Amino acid sequence: CITAYPNSGEINLKLADAQKAIANVRDHFAADLNSGIAKLDETDGISIELDQWRFNLRTSNTEPVVRLNVETRANKNLLTEKTQIILDILKR
């Protein structure tokens, strides 16, 4: 349900160095991961889950892009905020 779990939809970005950009995002969340606040799954790119939100970031197998999906628990403002933070890191 979109109200209970608002999401960004799939955001596709062309980046010069996709692997470095994904590493930068992971590094940004390193403190949360190291403290146990966040959980990491590397099955398909990186998926990081926190208490009120989560995201998946991966490279495409068929296009030169990274794909970002962000989801929150009933909080559209948090969705907007966290999506922008990740996009800013990716565009560095």
N, C-alpha and C positions, 0 to 999 in steps of 0.2 A: 504494500500500500504506500503510495507516494507521500501521504500525510505522515505516516508513522516513520517512514524511512526516505526522506527526500534525498535525491542523488543528482550528481552533476551530469549524468549521461556520459557517454564516452567522448573525451576531449582528445583530439589528435594533434600532435605538434611535430613539425619537422625540425630536427636539431642537428647541428654539426657533429656533435659527439654524444649520442644517446646514452652510451654506457657511463660516461663521465657525469652526465646530467642525473642519471638515476643514482649513481654513487653519491652525488651531492645531496640529493633528497634523503637518502639513507643516513648520511652523516648528520644532517640536520636533526634527525630524530634519534641519534645515537644515545643521548642522555636518557630519553624515555625508554629506549630498548634496554639499556644497561641497568636501569633502576627497576625494571619489571613493570613499569606503567603501561608499556606498549608490547604487543606481540608481533613477531615477524614471521612471515611465511614466504619462502623464496621458490615456491613451486612454479609459478608463472610470473616472472619479473619479481617485484617486491610487493607484498601486501602487508600493510601495517595496520593493526587494530588497537584502538584506544577505547576508553570507557564510553564516550559519546559519539565517536565517529571512526571511520576507517577508510582506507584507500588502497587501490591497486594501481601500480605503474609498471608498464611492460613495453618492450619493443614489439613492433609488428613483425610477423614472419613473412609478410607479403609486400610491405611498403616501408619506405625509409622514415618511419615516424615512431614516436612513443605514444602510448595510449594511457590516459589517466581516467580513472573512475573514483569518485569520492561519494561517500554516503554517511548520513548522520542519523541520529535517533530523534526524529520529530523536531529538528531545529534548523530551519532554513538559513538563519543568520550565521550559525556555525558553519554550515555548508559553504556559504559564500566566502566566509573568512578563511577557512582552511584550504579551499580550492585555490584562492588567490595566493596564499602563502606558497603552496606547492608550485603553481605556475611561475611565480617570481623566482623561485630557486631554479627551476628548469631553464629559464630564459637567461640566467647569468652567463 
